[in-house]
């Protein structure tokens, strides 16, 4: 699975991210650890393997 996220400079600033790498790290952490299933499982427990593409847009 490929997850593609388009983010603008204004959105990065609103999320207090200084770089795309910082944003990608935060998103990856949320996908792997922050998504919780109804029985308490983490995203990494149920989500298919994925590649994350973060692209800066205007």
Secondary structure, DSSP 8 states (H G I E B T S, - for coil): -EEEEEEEHHHHHHTT-SSHHHHHHHHHHIIIII-B-TTS-BHHHHS---EEEEEEE-
